[in-house]
Amino acid sequence: MDNKQYIQEMVSKARLAQKAFEGFSQEHVDAIVKAMGKVVYDNAEILAKEAVEETRMGVYEDKVAKNKGKSKNIWNHLKDKKSIGIIDEDKRKGLIYVAKPIGVVCAVTPTTNPIVTPMCNAMFALKGGNAIIVAPHPRAKKCSKHTVDLMNAQIKKLGAPDHMIQIIEEPSVDLTNELMQACDVVLATGGMGMVKAAYSSGKPSFGVGAG
């Protein structure tokens, strides 16, 4: 299977999952998003250890603090926000605001933040009813995959469709570029070259970090 076929298969699975997920209530979505953050919080130490060992970057104690702090803060930021169906109404103007998922999110994540960035991006994506595919940095593929696997195990218990959160297991520049062109929106966290590539993908893109 070539790169294009590999990515197209992932995106096709994501689209099917996302369509099923669109029928979930706000309460159900919020329970799933909370579980994603909680599992990273509960496994902060092992994930921090894996990240430092694999990437050879960062300080273990700081990684633990970040895993715990970010998972808690992101959930507290999201928990009371409406994101499914009617989210607001302006009776004076006669307007009703309805949230609509964009579809499949591509998240390009860095070696400097291989646990928290996939977690944050996935929590944001699913909160809005979207599926997500993570393209991790090659030097962080194992710990990033472990993070995704932990989140998937938890959301499956809550009835989330399979393939709502996927990850490229053997990442490369070519696969990441294919994914950016095949998805509906790109979240790019990292260096200048990668963020520039995201902005050149032809899809709506949000660049974060040094880029």
Beta strands, then each sheet from edge to edge (+ up, - down):
strand 1: 85-90
strand 2: 95-99
strand 3: 104-108
strand 4: 131-135
strand 5: 165-167
strand 6: 185-189
strand 7: 205-208
sheet 1: 1+ 2-
sheet 2: 5+ 4+ 3+ 6+ 7+
end
